Amino acid sequence: MSHTVGARQAQKQQSRRALLDAGLRLLADQNLASVGVREVTREAGLSPAAFYRHFPDLAALGVALVEESLASLHVMIRSVLAGAGGSDELIDRTVDVIEQHVRDHRPHVRFLARERHGGVRQVREAIDVELGRFATEVGAALALQPVSQGWSEEDLRMLAELYVDHMVSTAAALLEAQEADPARERHIAATARLQLRLISLGRRHWQGG
């Protein structure tokens, strides 16, 4: 009996995975708002009825993709914050990690870049919520650094959001460059390093709002 339940659960997870993968493939060239349930299920090799056993609508599938996409981004941010070293070393490591993240998670980065300002409200809101959580985590890490002594919670939050937004926008820019123009990729990475150095310099001299 337990074997049967386990097999059914595995099959359920497999079909859910097939739907998520199908959604990512379709969203490589279009927005979620322009995709239909039948299109997703046809791509996944499943019936529309199977879709509704997992998701009430396409917005729910989109939110699941947000959670999955930002889970990998969460790991990326943590790996940067966990590192030691001076400011320049941290900046170089940050950009290197972003570049590798884009290579390893291209479909997810493309999905986030497109849907962050897309036409499905639930997905936009889910992205905003998750990025806000990341900013909270980044802010907590920044607060532990000596250079943050005397900073208000509001200023730390502002800085954390600036870092997170920079990571996301850099990843989106690198996505397009890696697919079309290696020279452009190098330019984007170099510019990202300069921007982070500018933020770091401003941080050391910030007196508060």
URFENTA-V656862 format. One record per residue. N is the residue number from 0. RES is the residue in one small letter. SS is DSSP state (a for helix, b for strand, c for the rest). PHI is phi as a letter, one per 40 degrees, with the letter a starting at -180 (none if undefined). OMEGA is omega in radians with two decimals (NA if undefined). Layout:
n->(N N)
res->(RES RES)
ss->(SS SS)
phi->(PHI PHI)
omega->(OMEGA OMEGA)
This chain:
n->(0 1 2 3 4 5 6 7 8 9 10 11 12 13 14 15 16 17 18 19 20 21 22 23 24 25 26 27 28 29 30 31 32 33 34 35 36 37 38 39 40 41 42 43 44 45 46 47 48 49 50 51 52 53 54 55 56 57 58 59 60 61 62 63 64 65 66 67 68 69 70 71 72 73 74 75 76 77 78 79 80 81 82 83 84 85 86 87 88 89 90 91 92 93 94 95 96 97 98 99 100 101 102 103 104 105 106 107 108 109 110 111 112 113 114 115 116 117 118 119 120 121 122 123 124 125 126 127 128 129 130 131 132 133 134 135 136 137 138 139 140 141 142 143 144 145 146 147 148 149 150 151 152 153 154 155 156 157 158 159 160 161 162 163 164 165 166 167 168 169 170 171 172 173 174 175 176 177 178 179 180 181 182 183 184 185 186 187 188 189 190 191 192 193 194 195 196 197 198 199 200 201 202 203 204 205 206 207 208)
res->(m s h t v g a r q a q k q q s r r a l l d a g l r l l a d q n l a s v g v r e v t r e a g l s p a a f y r h f p d l a a l g v a l v e e s l a s l h v m i r s v l a g a g g s d e l i d r t v d v i e q h v r d h r p h v r f l a r e r h g g v r q v r e a i d v e l g r f a t e v g a a l a l q p v s q g w s e e d l r m l a e l y v d h m v s t a a a l l e a q e a d p a r e r h i a a t a r l q l r l i s l g r r h w q g g)
ss->(c a a a a a a a a a a a a a a a a a a a a a a a a a c c c c c a a a c c a a a a a a a a c c c a a a a a c c c c c a a a a a a a a a a a a a a a a a a a a a a a a c c c c c a a a a a a a a a a a a a a a a a a c a a a a a a a a a a c c c c c a a a a a a a a a a a a a a a a a a a a a a a c c a a a c c c c a a a a a a a a a a a a a a a a a a a a a a a a a a a a c a a a a a a a a a a a a a a a a a a a a a a a c c c c c)
phi->(none c c c c c c c c c c c c c c c c c c c c c c c c c c c b a c c c c c b d c c c c c c c g b c d c c d c c b b c a c c c c c c c c c d c c c c c c c c c c c c c c c c b h c c c c c c c c d c c c c d c c c c c b d c c c c c c c c c d b c c b d c c d c c c c c c c c c c c c c c c c c c c c c d c c d g c c c c c c c d c c c c c c c c d c c c c c c c d c c c c b a d c c c c c c c c c c c c c c c c c c c c c c b c b g c)
omega->(3.14 3.10 3.13 3.12 3.13 3.13 3.11 3.12 3.12 3.13 3.12 3.11 3.14 -3.14 3.08 3.10 3.13 3.13 3.12 3.12 3.12 3.10 3.12 3.13 -3.13 -3.09 3.04 -3.04 -3.10 3.12 3.12 -3.11 -3.11 -3.10 3.10 3.14 -3.13 3.11 3.14 -3.10 3.08 3.12 -3.12 -3.09 -3.13 3.11 3.05 3.11 3.12 3.12 -3.05 2.99 -3.12 -3.04 3.11 3.14 -3.11 3.09 3.12 3.05 3.11 3.12 3.08 3.09 3.07 -3.13 -3.14 -3.10 -3.08 3.01 3.12 3.08 3.10 3.11 3.14 -3.11 3.13 -3.12 3.10 -3.08 -3.09 -3.06 3.08 3.10 -3.14 -3.07 -3.12 3.12 3.12 3.12 3.12 -3.14 3.13 -3.11 3.10 -3.13 3.12 3.13 -3.13 3.12 3.13 3.12 -3.06 -3.02 -3.05 -3.12 -3.13 3.12 3.12 3.13 -3.13 -3.12 -3.10 -3.00 3.12 3.10 -3.09 -3.00 -3.12 -3.02 -3.08 -3.13 3.08 -3.11 3.12 3.11 3.13 -3.13 -3.11 3.10 3.06 3.09 3.10 3.12 3.09 3.13 3.11 3.13 3.11 3.11 3.13 -3.11 -3.12 -3.09 -3.09 -3.09 -3.13 -3.12 3.14 3.13 3.06 3.09 -3.13 -3.14 3.09 3.11 3.11 -3.14 3.14 3.12 3.10 3.11 -3.11 -3.14 3.11 3.11 -3.09 -3.12 3.09 3.11 3.14 3.13 3.13 3.12 -3.12 -3.09 -3.12 -3.12 -2.98 -2.93 3.14 3.12 3.10 3.11 3.14 3.13 -3.14 3.14 3.13 3.12 3.12 3.10 3.12 3.14 3.12 3.08 3.09 3.09 -3.13 3.12 3.12 3.14 -3.10 -3.10 -3.08 -3.13 -3.14 -3.10 NA)
